[in-house]
Every structure is written in structure tokens, then in C-alpha cells.
Amino acid sequence: MFTLNQIHDAFKKVKKGADFPKLVQNLKSIGMQRYENFVADGKTVFYGANQHRIGGRRNIRQFRFIQPVQLKN
């Protein structure tokens, strides 16, 4: 199982775009399988094996959307 400290340490090592592949490798090595980032409030939830889940705190003030947006293909 991974911790928020491990995740934050991995993200701190990213200084430029070229560092991104190494970030992905580091996150996989600590057991993270995926994460979701919520645009409305900046919250991120990280997922690992065996339903392990850590929810980060909101980073920004919550946005209020005036009207829904529908994307067209």
C-alpha cells in the first residue's frame, strides 16, 4: 500500500515534461494503479490493488459551473 507522502515525493521529482515517464514508473513501483482528478474542486483520489484508495484534499476553492457542458464527437 502506498501513502500520500510517497505520492507527493514522486511528484516533487518532476521538473519538466521529460520527467513524466519516470514519474509514471515511480507511481507504479509504489503500487498506484490509477488516479482521478476532479476539476470542480481540485481533489485527487489515488487507487491501488485490493481496493486501496487514498483521497487527497482539495487544492483550490470549489468552482460552480453555470451550465453543463456537452462535448460533441
C-alpha positions in Angstrom: 0.0 0.0 0.0 1.2 3.5 -0.7 0.9 6.7 1.2 0.2 10.3 0.3 3.8 11.1 1.3 5.1 8.6 -1.2 2.9 10.2 -3.9 4.0 13.7 -3.1 7.7 12.7 -3.1 7.3 11.2 -6.6 5.6 14.4 -7.9 8.3 16.6 -6.4 10.9 14.9 -8.6 9.1 16.2 -11.8 10.8 19.3 -13.0 10.0 19.2 -16.7 7.9 17.3 -19.2 10.7 14.8 -19.9 10.5 13.7 -16.3 6.9 12.4 -16.8 7.8 8.8 -17.9 9.9 8.4 -14.7 7.0 9.7 -12.6 4.7 7.0 -14.0 7.3 4.3 -13.3 7.7 5.6 -9.7 4.0 5.7 -9.1 3.6 2.1 -10.4 6.5 1.0 -8.3 4.8 2.1 -5.1 1.6 0.3 -6.1 -0.6 3.1 -7.6 -2.7 1.8 -10.4 -4.6 4.9 -11.4 -5.9 8.2 -10.1 -8.8 10.6 -10.7 -8.6 14.4 -10.6 -11.8 16.3 -10.0 -11.7 19.7 -11.9 -14.5 21.3 -9.9 -12.6 21.3 -6.6 -9.0 20.1 -7.4 -9.4 16.9 -5.3 -7.4 13.8 -6.4 -8.2 10.2 -5.4 -5.4 7.6 -5.9 -6.2 3.9 -6.4 -4.1 0.7 -5.8 -4.6 -3.0 -5.5 -7.1 -4.7 -3.3 -9.4 -1.6 -3.3 -6.7 0.6 -1.6 -7.8 4.2 -2.0 -6.4 7.5 -0.7 -8.2 10.8 -1.2 -6.2 13.9 -1.3 -7.6 17.2 -0.1 -8.9 19.9 -2.3 -6.3 22.2 -3.7 -8.5 25.1 -4.7 -11.7 26.8 -4.0 -14.7 24.9 -5.5 -15.9 26.1 -8.9 -19.5 26.5 -9.6 -20.4 25.7 -13.2 -23.3 27.9 -14.6 -24.5 25.4 -17.2 -23.5 21.9 -18.1 -21.1 21.4 -21.0 -21.8 18.7 -23.6 -18.9 17.5 -25.7 -19.6 16.5 -29.3 -17.6 13.9 -31.1 
